[in-house]
Amino acid sequence: MSELLFFSLLNGIVTGLLLFMLASGLTLIFSMMGVLNFAHASFYMLGAYFAYTISLYVGFWLGLILAPLLVGVLGALVERYGLRYVHRWGHVAELIFTFGLAFLIEEVVQFIWGKETKAYHEPEILQFSLFTFFGQDFPAYKAFMLLVSIAIFIVLLLILTRSRIGLIIQAAITHPNMTAMLGHNVPLVFMGVFGVGCALAGLAGVIAGPALGTFPGMAVVLGSIVFVIVVVGGLGSLTGAFVASLLIGLLQTFAIALDYSVSDLLAVLNISVDAESALRDLWALSLPQVAPILPYLLLVLILIFRPTGLFGKRET
Amino acid sequence: MTDTTHLNGGEATAPLVKRLGPWIGLAALLVVLPMIFSTNSAIYTMNLMGIFVVFALSYNMLLGQGGMLSFGHAVYFGLGGFMSMHLVNYIEEEIFVLPIFLVPIFGGLIGLVFGVIIGSFSTRRAGTVFAMISLGIGELMAASSLIFVAFFGGEEGVSGDRTMGPNILGVDFAQDIEVYYLIAAWAFVTILLMYLFSRTPMGRMANAVRDNEERAEFIGYSQRKVRFISFCASGFFAGIAGGLFAINFEIVTEENLNAMTSGVVLLMAYIGGVGFFIGPIIGAVVFTLLQTLLSNYTEIWQLYVGVLFVLTVMYVPQGLTGILAMHGPAFRMQRLGILVVPYIRAGLPTALMLCGIIGFLEMIHHLRAAAVGETGMSLAGIEFDTHAVMPWVVVVLMGSVGAFLTKTQMPQLREAWDQANAPLASDKGVTS
């Protein structure tokens, strides 16, 4: 039992930090532009695919640097020539634009790379097990993912709170007009943050590609989960996004690891049920089964009872 | 209903024929269509079209008329479909006695029930909160449908046999054409009902809440109640569409209530134009045509649909209907003739450019997807070798020359457009 808890904890943290890399960009973009970017997870997918193609020619490590940069530039271009143009039609059009973009990017990825999963692997240097605990191996690549995520988190925090650029960004979020009056180019800041957010998503894709698989559906798998995190944590709150990422990461891994079902609970309470009734699926319901719906349940509950999210200050 | 027509004085005084004309025309069109297009594939396409028209119109009750952006509308469509499919099975097992053509109404009722349940908490706010809740509910339902196998049938879905119902007037729905008339009749009735709904005071208040919820509250309407009623009605009609789907295809799966279907209905409504009642109808017809016809010719039709969608959102947010409506003033002034030649002059090079782009994309797709060693491909009846240089030069030339010529034709098109739309008074001043 304890090794199960230990590994679930580690895996949950790895997943959570990976999710945070996506959620941090998304929540920053939202708090500045008021637009939930549906295509954010698509940039994550592009990161993985770019890195895969680059790694074929120059290896994993250059891909780790080049792919996020490429994705960032692409994101900035999308903001400059897409979102900023659509802005004139209002918020709903912007939301639909990013939705269409997500659809389009998935089609383009299938068009260029095909529908099958790509053989994108971690570098050989990291293909060993870091340590063995209660007879279970912990792969070094997961530790690498953990390190990169933590490093990104610290760098992001330092830039946002300690640097001049970070101050300008924070000012642009809360008082865009006043910041513009002081002579800062606010649209440029928006474009920059959008680009950096996309680059972060791309980086998450690069390191997640080998672990979670590089296939055209990878954006859909994570896309709505990231929304859940951003809403649960509170829109525009980095702390909230961090806490919610870990929460969702742990929730998912633990729900899969702990195999309890409703019938177990009923057995404890000494209630017997008819195995043939129409509700038999309800009694047989187990935690791993409901794991995929837990985040969405959380999302709906939060939106109903606390629309500001856990740490947010304003309503969605 | 009569109250509304009296309120809108202009419409009440309009001659009866003019008001009924479009509906008689629609009914006649629905009756005549299968006689013109009588092949099996045409009937199949038209059946799908009818289902999607109802679905897209029900979606537009939210987005276009109520200002609620939903990412989970397939939930009501899918649940209506599942319920109807179970009902068809019960009829087959003779637990119920019900003519098959009444089944969609039960699909609608289950849509309504879920609309009431989910609408009771999701319509408190419009905007992003509503969109997020709809997304969450959509994912929740899609995931649950794989868990509750007894009702949703797991990954295989639920299937049934529509021909086992009581035989009324010798119609047992064994033929697709009989299903066509069933769908056409339901489509006609639901289109009419949804149109009338949009004309009731309730429908007008939905528009008011969409445009300015604060003002709507000040004149004494609860924005939440108004949204809630629109939401329930929309769920009802989506459920009917789901029921029609179940009867037509005799199978309903998880795919019918997942995010993909929710996305498709948004796409249809938006491409057609959410600002017009007729918009989603046009959108559904165009999308179904693209889906069934284009997929015969190319494997990458979804890429084209995606490009079309993004371009629509960026440049024509009023949708295809909006483009048509733009020609209204010129049409009323009987100046459409001025535009014909400029349109042809700009249209021909644009077509050339599109041919070049499509050729280029298809060739890349062929390069990547074709079996190793197979280098020949045929496009629009022309056979060529994708590994030779010549075809590439041709498509790139077609694309770039077309683009250049299109650009040179733009000023004259704009001039003709301004001329056709110039106000009558100033126009008289210039000519006389």
Interface residues (C-beta under 8 A of the other chain):
Chain A: L36 G82 Y85 V86 W89 H91 V92 A93 L95 I96 F97 F99 G100 L101 F103 L104 E106 E107 V108 Q110 F111 I112 G114 V220 S224 F227 V228 V231 A278 L279 R280 D281 L282 L285 Q289 V290 P292 I293 Y296 L297 L299 V300 L303 I304 P307 E315 T316
Chain B: L63 G67 L69 F71 F121 R125 G127 T128 V129 A131 M132 I133 L135 G136 I137 E139 L140 A143 S144 I147 F148 V149 A150 F151 A259 G263 L266 L267 Y270 I300 Q302 L303 G306 V307 F309 V310 V313 M314 P317 L361 I364 H365 R368 A369
